[in-house]
């Protein structure tokens, strides 16, 4: 009889542990967004100096290891963020910013040739990426808190 009374309680306990309260969902740290910022700046960094290709490869490897180990507990938030429309809008906006800026310069008769120009583009893209991803995370956390998940 004890097993019958415990059997229904076991799935409920596992369901309760599977859904975390908003307080239990830890936000992604801002330093993690720096990885993403450097990734978005990668094109211009490589255009400025080909030696950055090796550094970016190492950065992507570190990013993968950190994502799968240190930030494993926060993977749920990252998945929720990518399902959200805001994060996809951020990704599309960043791509449009990059292509639009280079296209606008080309149409105006300018090209970003010197390394300093590429470094400036890299800095702008990196800061923009970190800021927008941080904002998208805040919006996602507020939505999770409103849902009571």
Residue pairs with C-beta under 8 A, 6 or more apart in sequence:
19 149
20 76
20 149
21 148
21 149
22 141
22 144
22 145
22 148
22 149
25 74
25 76
25 77
25 141
25 144
25 149
26 73
26 74
26 77
27 74
27 77
27 137
27 141
28 71
28 74
28 77
28 78
28 137
30 130
30 134
32 66
32 71
33 129
33 130
33 133
33 134
34 126
34 130
35 59
35 62
35 63
35 66
36 129
36 130
36 133
37 125
37 126
37 127
37 129
37 130
37 133
38 45
38 56
38 59
38 126
39 56
39 59
39 60
39 63
39 129
40 94
40 98
40 125
40 126
40 128
40 129
41 121
41 122
41 123
41 125
41 126
41 129
42 52
42 56
42 122
43 98
44 112
44 118
44 119
44 121
44 122
44 125
45 52
45 55
45 56
45 118
45 119
45 122
46 52
46 53
46 56
47 112
47 118
48 115
48 118
48 119
48 122
49 115
67 75
71 78
77 137
77 140
77 141
77 144
80 140
80 144
81 87
81 136
81 137
81 140
82 88
84 136
84 139
84 140
84 143
86 136
86 139
86 140
87 133
87 136
87 140
90 132
90 133
90 135
90 136
93 132
94 125
94 128
94 129
94 132
97 125
97 128
98 125
101 121
102 112
105 111
105 112
112 118
112 121
